Amino acid sequence: MFDWIQDFANWLVYDTFGMLEGAHLAEALNFFIYDSIKIILLLVVIIFFMGIVNSYFPIDKVRNYLSRNKLYGFEYVMASLFGVVTPFCSCSSVPLFIGFVRGGIPLGVTFSFLITSPLVNEVAIGLFIGLFGVKTTIIYVVSGVLLGVFSGLILSKFNLERFLTPWVKEVLAKAQREEDAFIAEKTPLLKRLPAIWNEVLNILKGVIPYVLIGLAIGGLMHGYIPEGFFEQYMSKDNLFAVPIATIMAVPMYMNASGILPVVQVLVSKGIPLGTAIAFMMGVVGLSLPEAMLLKKVMTFKLIGIFFGVVTLCIIISGYLFNIII
Amino acid sequence: MSISIKILGTGCPKCNQVTAVVKQVVEENNIDATIEKVEDIMDIMQYDVMSTPAIVINNEVKIKGRVPSVDEVKDILANKEVKDSGDCCSPSSSCC
């Protein structure tokens, strides 16, 4: 599917620039050109498609659905799935959290949404397909959803309502549970497209600089680091690699877009895929900025439990990944 | 009649983008409007908005969770002016 891009990159680097195939800089440049074009195209397609899907599942409808339907356990799955199709800006995490809880959605279910949303999103999927292929992407998406579901389930067993901040409890007490009549948007698909396209451009504008930087770094690593370099330090048998990688990752927050190209190169140089994915999930899924924002609605204890449970689940996923793939 | 425009957002880059877009539309078209940035979570929640940034015009939430284009904002404000002018010969009335 992407051969024509590779051909173009080869032609550009070897024929036009006259660089020697196999030389470090040539390989780095080839990698960069090929992956940049491939990824930008993928991102445009996927973000656009997801934008259309998301246009039919605005957050109000999601909340409405989750609060009104008795799903007998499946609400965690639904919440996670909705998290996949809903774009997530961490600055929305507080209004979203309050909105959900106010709408009567149980804390565990809200957490399922909050966990999966930043982890599995159109940018991550686009990058994953471009860098790791479709099969790995499907595994990532499924494990992201399962991670959300299980973390949400586990968290719901802890009776966490008591750990909400007094401020939020007050807000919730004051808020009336209005029977929010969800007014569906009747705009036909064609009319929605300009706004969706505008959003695609906005997202691309925000993401592409990071992607290109990540690809540049990845390209250099690809060209200059020998194959199997990391294997000596981080083979699948090194049992500490996954937890260490995850715990290191949690305080960091880098746009997934910048990190993924680097992760891909690390994997191609010998780091087991599971370890790398655990690292990525830790970086993207949990972050210090998000914790700071959530402090308004969650006490330290709650944030601690939340982060702790998710970190544990990521570590387990990392091990599983290493075993399965 | 002055239109009240409120931009809801806790201060992330998207919210600033929205402010820029709205300001541009208002200035370029000489619209009589007041622009207010609402950053306090308590106030934002009054509008039951779950994804910021959001634009509230004359106390109605018009845009939620994304940065609209200049044209989109222009359309919304234009509709507002037509509705509130009380002019019976506005396009939406059928008396002409």
Interface residues (C-beta under 8 A of the other chain):
Chain A: P58 I59 D60 R63 P87 C89 S90 C91 S92 V94 P95 L96 I98 G99 F100 R102 V171 A175 D180 P194 A195 N198 E199 N202 G206 L293 K296
Chain B: G9 T10 G11 C12 P13 K14 C15 Q17 I41 M42 I44 M45 D48 V49 M50 S51 T52 K64 G65 R66 V67 P68 S69 D71 E72
